[in-house]
Amino acid sequence: MRVLLVEPPVSPFDVPTTILAMPPPYHLEILAGALIKHHDVQIVDLRLGSDISSELVDFRPHMVGCSCVAANSHLAKQVLKQVKNYNREIFTILGGHHPSLMPEDCDDDCIDAVVIGEGEQTLAELAAISERNDNLSGIKGIAYRDKDGNFKINPRRELMDLNTLPMPARNLTHKYRKNGQYYRASWRPIDCIISSRGCPFKCKFCGLWKINQGKYRCRHPELIANELETITDTYISFIDDNTLDNTKYAYQLAEIIKQRQIFKKFELYGRTDTIVRHPELVEKWCDVGMELLLVGLESCDNDAIKKMNKHTTTEMNKKAIEICRANGVELAAYLIVDPDFDRDDFKRLAEYVSRNNLTHPVFTILSPFPGTDFYNEVKHKLITQSFKLYDFFHTVLPTRLPLDEFYEEFLNLYRNAYQTKDFIKAVFQRKAVLTPRLIVKNYKFRKRMQALRSHHDIV
């Protein structure tokens, strides 16, 4: 069977993608790795200008799978509509974050099956069933339409043993990789790896713990090292939900990387409580190449953190910042902007960033993603029924400030945190390099941020 896996195009409302980051479609490479022994598989990345029509003509797939989040789910559906218009007999599948949390939104005649949760085993079963033109009722972890047109959701699939994950088929994205089109900021080219899935915490704005059924699982550290040794790129992003939570495991992984003499530059995810309780873990990872640690500080206010069910504090966050700084690791500090912010709230957050000398803050707007507990709590308040703006950079909830002022204050957070004079100083201190590409990216980012308000009139 010929299987085409598709990364949908970038949404016109998307702010950071193609400017600040463009990671490889690692999730599709893993899925391809699960299929490639028994099927002819291709990957097409529509974010990079590929054309689905020509792929359909050239490859003539029997099955097409697409992955999406809420904000680009409409684009993924458009892709599958094109597939069905080309040939109704092609079996179409939609999976990813959004379909897993809200499969009922994928009840569409262009979609033959919806994958809910992990897709490696499910996709292999769907390929086998599709080849036989058999009934889908016995496949766990999917939703589909039966012969009578009823939308059915099958029982959930058990979580897989991550040690059985296939090696990702990176060769299928070579045509994009060879031109260095995958990157994160100045890290170019970049590759991805996964050491764990899930998170034991249940932050109310997060849906990943739901997808992973509240479980946290790790791959054997030897398997991670084996995969790292196959990667030629220097920059590696661990795309886990929480890389450091199992501290014993994280220490073992760092030790194996050191023993194997794997020289890479790493980006990891972690929590501030882990950092504070295990500062030696930060030191250990810095020793083997960790340069960037992504951490959700979330807020400068303890009450706000408590409402998020985060189980951290501002004091804990402060200590984590100090530990990272002492070890020379850059902290990508994620901070949430509540739509209920007034001007004083914006001012306090800006002052907090300045006071703690956060050089890499990432401001995101509190978003109730469909299928999360938070969404169910506030869905009666939503100012839009479209999922196109569920992307951390738009508000879908009413704002205390007039919408124009809210977005202006949001943009000002970035303006204040990334001032031109600070960058020029870093260039002179040889901590940053001024390039034409960087100047263009900065200009494009600000232009997109200025357009946020106008998107509400379009959708």
Backbone torsions as a table, in degrees:
resi	resn	phi	psi	omega
1	MET	NA	140.5	175.9
2	ARG	-95.8	122.2	-175.7
3	VAL	-119.0	126.4	177.7
4	LEU	-110.1	121.6	177.3
5	LEU	-103.9	131.6	-168.7
6	VAL	-124.2	129.2	167.7
7	GLU	-94.4	118.8	-174.5
8	PRO	-67.5	164.9	-179.8
9	PRO	-66.8	165.1	178.2
10	VAL	-74.0	134.7	177.8
11	SER	-65.1	142.5	176.7
12	PRO	-65.7	-13.0	179.4
13	PHE	-96.3	-4.0	-177.2
14	ASP	-71.9	132.5	-179.2
15	VAL	-91.7	-57.0	-170.0
16	PRO	-80.3	-32.2	-173.7
17	THR	-64.9	137.7	-175.6
18	THR	78.3	-12.4	176.6
19	ILE	-108.5	-56.2	-176.6
20	LEU	-94.6	-27.5	-176.6
21	ALA	-159.9	151.0	173.4
22	MET	-152.1	82.1	-178.8
23	PRO	-74.6	154.3	175.6
24	PRO	-66.0	155.4	179.3
25	PRO	-78.7	69.4	-174.5
26	TYR	-58.9	-36.2	-179.6
27	HIS	-61.9	-36.6	178.0
28	LEU	-73.6	-35.0	178.0
29	GLU	-64.6	-38.0	176.6
30	ILE	-65.4	-46.0	178.8
31	LEU	-60.7	-41.3	177.6
32	ALA	-62.0	-38.3	178.0
33	GLY	-62.0	-29.3	179.0
34	ALA	-77.9	-17.5	-174.6
35	LEU	-107.6	-23.5	-161.8
36	ILE	-67.7	-21.1	179.2
37	LYS	-69.1	-28.9	-174.0
38	HIS	-117.5	-5.6	-175.2
39	HIS	-140.4	159.9	173.7
40	ASP	-89.5	114.6	-171.4
41	VAL	-119.8	140.1	172.6
42	GLN	-132.5	152.7	175.9
43	ILE	-119.9	134.3	174.2
44	VAL	-124.4	129.0	-179.2
45	ASP	-105.1	99.7	-176.5
46	LEU	-75.2	-8.2	174.7
47	ARG	-67.8	-22.1	-172.9
48	LEU	-107.9	23.5	170.9
49	GLY	90.3	2.5	176.6
50	SER	-66.2	159.1	-176.2
51	ASP	-114.0	120.5	-177.6
52	ILE	-65.2	-34.3	-178.4
53	SER	-61.3	-46.2	-179.9
54	SER	-67.7	-34.1	177.5
55	GLU	-64.0	-40.0	179.8
56	LEU	-65.2	-41.9	-179.6
57	VAL	-68.0	-43.3	-174.9
58	ASP	-75.6	-40.9	-173.1
59	PHE	-93.9	-27.9	-179.3
60	ARG	50.7	60.3	-175.4
61	PRO	-69.9	153.1	171.4
62	HIS	-92.3	-25.1	-179.1
63	MET	-137.7	138.9	176.5
64	VAL	-129.3	126.0	177.8
65	GLY	-117.2	140.2	-178.5
66	CYS	-132.1	145.0	179.9
67	SER	-118.3	147.4	-177.1
68	CYS	-155.8	163.0	165.6
69	VAL	-109.7	-179.5	-176.1
70	ALA	-59.2	-44.4	-171.6
71	ALA	-67.1	-26.6	179.3
72	ASN	-115.2	16.4	179.4
73	SER	-63.1	-33.6	178.4
74	HIS	-66.5	-32.5	179.2
75	LEU	-73.6	-37.9	176.9
76	ALA	-63.2	-40.5	177.9
77	LYS	-65.3	-37.4	177.5
78	GLN	-62.6	-39.3	177.6
79	VAL	-60.7	-46.7	-178.4
80	LEU	-69.2	-28.8	173.2
81	LYS	-64.4	-41.7	176.7
82	GLN	-60.7	-40.0	179.7
83	VAL	-61.8	-46.8	-179.0
84	LYS	-67.5	-33.6	176.8
85	ASN	-66.9	-32.1	178.2
86	TYR	-73.2	-44.2	-178.8
87	ASN	-159.5	110.3	-178.0
88	ARG	-63.3	-19.6	-176.1
89	GLU	-80.4	-12.3	178.8
90	ILE	-70.1	130.9	-179.8
91	PHE	-81.8	123.5	-174.1
92	THR	-112.1	142.1	-176.1
93	ILE	-134.6	139.6	173.8
94	LEU	-124.2	131.2	179.2
95	GLY	-141.5	-175.2	179.1
96	GLY	115.7	-169.9	-174.9
97	HIS	-59.8	-52.8	-176.0
98	HIS	-67.0	-49.7	178.1
99	PRO	-60.4	-30.3	-180.0
100	SER	-70.8	-35.3	-178.3
101	LEU	-88.8	-28.5	-178.9
102	MET	-139.6	68.6	-177.7
103	PRO	-61.6	-27.5	-178.6
104	GLU	-64.3	-21.5	176.7
105	ASP	-74.7	-8.9	-177.9
106	CYS	-104.2	17.7	176.1
107	ASP	-77.9	87.8	-173.3
108	ASP	-140.9	141.4	-176.3
109	ASP	-70.4	-7.1	175.2
110	CYS	-88.9	-3.1	-176.5
111	ILE	-117.3	120.4	179.7
112	ASP	-85.4	-31.3	179.4
113	ALA	-151.4	143.7	176.9
114	VAL	-112.0	124.2	177.9
115	VAL	-89.5	125.9	-178.1
116	ILE	-109.4	115.5	-178.9
117	GLY	86.3	-150.3	-176.8
118	GLU	-62.4	138.4	-171.6
119	GLY	-108.9	-7.6	-171.9
120	GLU	-60.3	-51.8	-179.0
121	GLN	-75.3	-38.3	-177.8
122	THR	-62.7	-44.3	-177.9
123	LEU	-64.7	-38.4	178.1
124	ALA	-63.0	-40.9	178.6
125	GLU	-67.5	-39.4	178.7
126	LEU	-63.5	-38.0	178.9
127	ALA	-63.6	-42.6	-180.0
128	ALA	-66.3	-43.2	-179.9
129	ILE	-65.7	-40.6	-178.6
130	SER	-64.5	-38.7	178.4
131	GLU	-61.0	-35.7	-178.7
132	ARG	-90.0	-4.3	-176.4
133	ASN	54.7	43.9	-174.1
134	ASP	-96.2	176.6	-178.5
135	ASN	-76.1	142.5	-178.2
136	LEU	-91.5	-2.0	-171.7
137	SER	-63.8	-24.1	-176.2
138	GLY	-93.1	1.1	-177.9
139	ILE	-91.3	120.6	178.4
140	LYS	-74.6	150.6	174.0
141	GLY	76.9	29.2	176.4
142	ILE	-137.1	163.4	166.5
143	ALA	-124.5	150.7	-176.7
144	TYR	-163.8	170.8	173.7
145	ARG	-99.1	129.8	177.8
146	ASP	-80.9	-176.7	-175.0
147	LYS	-65.0	-21.7	179.1
148	ASP	-90.5	1.5	178.8
149	GLY	87.0	7.9	179.3
150	ASN	-84.1	137.3	-179.9
151	PHE	-84.4	117.0	-176.2
152	LYS	-113.3	140.9	174.6
153	ILE	-115.7	115.6	-178.0
154	ASN	-76.6	165.5	175.9
155	PRO	-56.4	152.3	-179.5
156	ARG	-67.2	149.7	175.1
157	ARG	-84.9	143.2	175.7
158	GLU	-64.3	146.9	177.9
159	LEU	-64.9	141.9	-176.3
160	MET	-83.7	162.5	171.0
161	ASP	-78.7	113.9	-174.9
162	LEU	-64.7	-17.1	177.3
163	ASN	-71.5	-10.2	177.7
164	THR	-97.6	3.1	177.8
165	LEU	-58.8	136.9	179.0
166	PRO	-74.2	162.2	172.2
167	MET	-69.8	130.8	-179.3
168	PRO	-62.3	141.5	-179.6
169	ALA	-85.8	73.3	-178.3
170	ARG	-65.3	-22.8	179.7
171	ASN	-62.3	-23.2	-177.7
172	LEU	-76.6	-12.0	175.2
173	THR	-112.8	16.1	-178.4
174	HIS	-59.0	-36.0	-177.8
175	LYS	-62.0	-25.3	176.4
176	TYR	-91.5	-37.1	-176.6
177	ARG	-66.7	-36.1	-173.7
178	LYS	-64.3	-19.7	178.2
179	ASN	-99.8	8.3	177.7
180	GLY	64.0	36.7	-175.0
181	GLN	-84.9	-4.8	177.3
182	TYR	-105.8	128.7	-172.8
183	TYR	-159.8	168.5	168.0
184	ARG	-139.6	111.4	-176.7
185	ALA	52.8	-121.1	-177.7
186	SER	-86.1	-5.2	178.4
187	TRP	-80.4	108.9	-177.4
188	ARG	-152.1	128.9	-7.8
189	PRO	-79.0	160.0	-179.3
190	ILE	-122.1	149.6	174.2
191	ASP	-127.3	167.3	-176.3
192	CYS	-122.1	158.6	174.3
193	ILE	-153.1	157.2	178.4
194	ILE	-126.9	128.9	178.5
195	SER	-108.1	-16.0	-177.7
196	SER	-155.6	165.3	171.7
197	ARG	-134.7	143.4	176.9
198	GLY	90.7	178.7	-179.8
199	CYS	-156.9	137.1	-178.9
200	PRO	-75.5	-8.0	-179.7
201	PHE	-94.5	163.4	-174.4
202	LYS	-132.9	60.6	176.9
203	CYS	-58.9	136.4	-168.8
204	LYS	-69.8	-20.4	-179.8
205	PHE	-89.7	-2.9	-173.5
206	CYS	-104.0	140.3	177.8
207	GLY	-107.8	-7.7	-175.1
208	LEU	-66.8	-34.3	179.4
209	TRP	-68.0	-27.9	176.1
210	LYS	-70.0	-44.5	179.6
211	ILE	-60.0	-36.5	-178.8
212	ASN	-94.5	15.9	173.5
213	GLN	55.4	33.6	177.0
214	GLY	72.9	9.1	-176.9
215	LYS	-101.4	154.8	175.2
216	TYR	-125.2	120.4	-176.2
217	ARG	-127.3	146.8	179.8
218	CYS	-122.0	149.6	169.9
219	ARG	-85.0	151.2	178.8
220	HIS	-60.0	134.1	-176.4
221	PRO	-58.5	-30.1	177.7
222	GLU	-63.4	-35.4	179.4
223	LEU	-67.5	-36.2	177.9
224	ILE	-65.2	-45.7	179.9
225	ALA	-62.5	-40.8	178.0
226	ASN	-58.8	-43.9	-179.5
227	GLU	-68.9	-41.1	178.9
228	LEU	-58.4	-35.2	-179.0
229	GLU	-69.3	-15.9	177.4
230	THR	-90.6	-8.7	-175.3
231	ILE	-93.0	127.5	-178.8
232	THR	-88.5	-23.8	-177.8
233	ASP	-70.2	150.3	-178.4
234	THR	-79.2	-38.0	-173.0
235	TYR	-93.9	127.7	-175.3
236	ILE	-127.6	128.8	175.9
237	SER	-107.8	119.7	171.1
238	PHE	-79.1	113.7	-174.5
239	ILE	-97.2	37.1	175.9
240	ASP	-73.8	166.0	170.3
241	ASP	-76.0	-32.2	-174.7
242	ASN	-160.9	88.9	-171.6
243	THR	-65.1	-35.1	-168.7
244	LEU	-99.7	3.9	-170.3
245	ASP	-61.1	-45.7	175.3
246	ASN	-83.6	92.5	-169.9
247	THR	-65.3	-36.2	177.8
248	LYS	-63.0	-44.4	178.9
249	TYR	-64.1	-45.6	-177.9
250	ALA	-61.8	-36.6	178.3
251	TYR	-67.6	-42.7	179.4
252	GLN	-62.5	-41.4	-179.7
253	LEU	-62.6	-44.8	178.3
254	ALA	-62.2	-39.0	-179.2
255	GLU	-65.9	-40.3	179.1
256	ILE	-67.2	-39.9	176.8
257	ILE	-59.9	-39.5	179.1
258	LYS	-68.5	-45.5	-178.4
259	GLN	-63.2	-36.8	-178.4
260	ARG	-80.8	-6.6	-178.9
261	GLN	56.9	50.8	176.2
262	ILE	-91.2	110.7	-174.2
263	PHE	-102.0	98.6	178.6
264	LYS	-133.9	170.3	172.2
265	LYS	-113.7	123.6	-168.5
266	PHE	-111.4	148.6	169.7
267	GLU	-120.1	127.5	-177.4
268	LEU	-127.7	161.5	171.2
269	TYR	-104.3	141.8	176.4
270	GLY	-154.9	170.2	177.7
271	ARG	-111.3	152.1	-177.1
272	THR	-67.9	-33.3	179.1
273	ASP	-65.4	-35.9	175.7
274	THR	-64.0	-44.2	-179.2
275	ILE	-61.9	-44.2	-176.9
276	VAL	-68.2	-39.3	-179.0
277	ARG	-78.0	-22.2	-176.6
278	HIS	-136.4	64.0	-179.7
279	PRO	-61.5	-26.1	178.6
280	GLU	-65.2	-23.6	178.7
281	LEU	-70.5	-38.4	176.1
282	VAL	-63.3	-44.1	179.0
283	GLU	-61.5	-42.1	-178.6
284	LYS	-63.2	-44.8	-178.1
285	TRP	-71.1	-35.3	175.7
286	CYS	-61.8	-34.9	-179.4
287	ASP	-65.3	-26.8	-178.3
288	VAL	-105.3	7.8	170.6
289	GLY	121.6	4.5	176.9
290	MET	-69.8	122.1	178.7
291	GLU	-113.7	-20.1	-176.2
292	LEU	-137.0	129.2	178.6
293	LEU	-122.6	119.0	-179.6
294	LEU	-89.4	122.2	-173.4
295	VAL	-134.6	134.5	176.4
296	GLY	-88.4	94.4	173.0
297	LEU	-73.3	-34.6	174.0
298	GLU	73.5	-50.1	-173.8
299	SER	-157.1	161.8	173.6
300	CYS	-98.2	11.8	-175.1
301	ASP	-128.6	124.7	-176.7
302	ASN	-63.7	-37.5	179.9
303	ASP	-63.0	-40.4	179.1
304	ALA	-65.1	-41.6	178.8
305	ILE	-62.4	-41.0	-179.8
306	LYS	-63.6	-40.7	-179.9
307	LYS	-64.1	-27.5	179.1
308	MET	-79.1	-6.3	-177.9
309	ASN	64.0	36.9	-173.6
310	LYS	-83.2	-29.8	179.9
311	HIS	65.4	32.9	170.4
312	THR	-128.8	178.2	178.9
313	THR	-138.0	165.9	178.3
314	THR	-66.4	-33.1	178.4
315	GLU	-67.2	-41.2	177.0
316	MET	-62.5	-42.5	179.2
317	ASN	-61.0	-41.5	-179.9
318	LYS	-61.9	-43.7	179.9
319	LYS	-64.6	-38.4	179.5
320	ALA	-64.4	-40.0	177.4
321	ILE	-59.8	-44.4	-179.0
322	GLU	-64.6	-40.2	-179.9
323	ILE	-64.9	-44.3	179.2
324	CYS	-63.8	-42.7	-179.6
325	ARG	-64.0	-40.0	-179.3
326	ALA	-64.8	-26.3	-179.5
327	ASN	-96.9	1.2	176.4
328	GLY	74.6	22.1	179.4
329	VAL	-98.5	136.9	177.9
330	GLU	-75.0	132.6	-179.2
331	LEU	-103.9	115.8	171.5
332	ALA	-88.0	101.2	-170.9
333	ALA	-94.8	111.2	179.9
334	TYR	-86.4	128.1	-177.2
335	LEU	-131.0	133.5	-173.8
336	ILE	-96.8	131.1	175.3
337	VAL	-98.7	118.2	-179.9
338	ASP	-81.5	133.7	176.4
339	PRO	-57.0	-19.1	-179.9
340	ASP	-84.5	4.6	179.3
341	PHE	-60.6	141.4	166.0
342	ASP	-105.4	-175.7	-176.4
343	ARG	-62.6	-36.6	179.2
344	ASP	-64.7	-36.3	177.7
345	ASP	-64.4	-43.2	177.4
346	PHE	-62.4	-40.8	-179.3
347	LYS	-64.3	-43.1	179.9
348	ARG	-63.1	-39.6	-179.9
349	LEU	-66.9	-41.7	177.9
350	ALA	-62.6	-41.5	178.8
351	GLU	-65.9	-36.7	178.6
352	TYR	-62.5	-43.9	178.9
353	VAL	-62.6	-44.4	-179.7
354	SER	-67.5	-43.3	-177.6
355	ARG	-63.2	-36.3	-179.1
356	ASN	-94.0	5.8	177.2
357	ASN	51.4	48.1	178.2
358	LEU	-80.3	109.8	-174.3
359	THR	-88.1	-10.6	-177.5
360	HIS	-136.3	56.3	178.4
361	PRO	-76.6	146.6	175.4
362	VAL	-126.1	109.8	-178.1
363	PHE	-92.5	128.9	178.1
364	THR	-131.1	153.1	-178.7
365	ILE	-93.1	133.7	-179.5
366	LEU	-56.0	118.5	-173.5
367	SER	-125.2	126.2	178.0
368	PRO	-86.0	86.6	-175.1
369	PHE	-65.3	136.3	-178.2
370	PRO	-53.2	128.7	-180.0
371	GLY	99.5	-13.0	177.9
372	THR	-84.8	164.2	176.1
373	ASP	-60.4	-36.9	-178.4
374	PHE	-64.6	-40.9	178.8
375	TYR	-60.2	-46.2	-179.9
376	ASN	-63.4	-28.4	-179.5
377	GLU	-74.5	-33.7	-171.6
378	VAL	-120.1	6.4	-172.9
379	LYS	-61.2	-22.9	177.9
380	HIS	-73.7	-11.0	-178.3
381	LYS	-100.0	-8.0	-170.5
382	LEU	-57.3	140.7	-180.0
383	ILE	-94.8	-2.1	175.4
384	THR	-147.6	143.8	176.8
385	GLN	-95.3	-6.3	178.8
386	SER	-83.7	144.1	177.9
387	PHE	-89.8	3.4	-174.2
388	LYS	-64.8	-23.7	-175.3
389	LEU	-104.2	12.3	178.4
390	TYR	-85.0	80.1	-171.5
391	ASP	-145.5	15.4	179.0
392	PHE	77.9	-11.7	-179.1
393	PHE	-112.8	-6.2	174.5
394	HIS	-119.4	153.2	172.3
395	THR	-97.3	137.6	174.2
396	VAL	-114.2	6.9	176.6
397	LEU	-114.0	155.4	178.4
398	PRO	-59.5	144.1	179.0
399	THR	-105.8	147.1	177.2
400	ARG	-68.1	-44.4	175.9
401	LEU	-78.1	156.3	169.7
402	PRO	-53.9	144.8	-171.7
403	LEU	-55.8	-41.4	178.6
404	ASP	-59.9	-44.1	-178.7
405	GLU	-69.4	-38.1	178.8
406	PHE	-58.6	-47.5	-178.8
407	TYR	-69.6	-32.2	176.7
408	GLU	-65.5	-41.7	177.3
409	GLU	-65.6	-37.5	178.5
410	PHE	-63.5	-45.5	177.2
411	LEU	-62.9	-36.7	179.8
412	ASN	-63.1	-30.6	176.2
413	LEU	-58.9	-43.2	178.9
414	TYR	-71.3	-40.6	178.8
415	ARG	-59.1	-44.0	-177.7
416	ASN	-70.8	-36.0	-176.3
417	ALA	-77.1	-29.0	-177.1
418	TYR	-123.2	64.6	-177.0
419	GLN	-76.1	145.2	-178.6
420	THR	-59.2	-38.9	-177.5
421	LYS	-64.2	-34.1	178.8
422	ASP	-69.5	-36.9	179.8
423	PHE	-69.3	-42.4	178.3
424	ILE	-59.8	-40.1	177.7
425	LYS	-62.3	-42.0	179.7
426	ALA	-65.0	-34.7	177.9
427	VAL	-64.3	-45.9	180.0
428	PHE	-65.6	-30.3	178.4
429	GLN	-86.5	4.4	179.1
430	ARG	61.2	29.3	174.3
431	LYS	-95.9	-8.1	178.5
432	ALA	-149.5	157.7	-179.5
433	VAL	-120.1	125.3	178.9
434	LEU	-84.9	120.4	180.0
435	THR	-129.8	156.3	175.3
436	PRO	-57.1	-37.8	-179.9
437	ARG	-61.3	-42.2	-178.7
438	LEU	-65.5	-39.7	179.2
439	ILE	-63.0	-43.6	179.2
440	VAL	-64.7	-42.8	-179.4
441	LYS	-62.6	-42.4	179.2
442	ASN	-62.0	-41.7	179.3
443	TYR	-65.1	-45.8	-178.2
444	LYS	-65.2	-39.1	179.8
445	PHE	-61.7	-45.2	-179.2
446	ARG	-66.8	-36.4	178.0
447	LYS	-64.5	-41.7	178.2
448	ARG	-66.0	-39.1	178.8
449	MET	-64.2	-37.3	179.7
450	GLN	-67.8	-19.3	-177.6
451	ALA	-92.4	-0.9	-174.9
452	LEU	-54.9	-46.1	-176.4
453	ARG	-62.0	-39.1	-175.9
454	SER	-66.6	-23.3	-179.1
455	HIS	-64.5	-28.3	179.8
456	HIS	-65.0	-29.9	179.5
457	ASP	-77.2	-21.2	-177.4
458	ILE	-83.8	-46.3	-175.4
459	VAL	-79.8	NA	NA
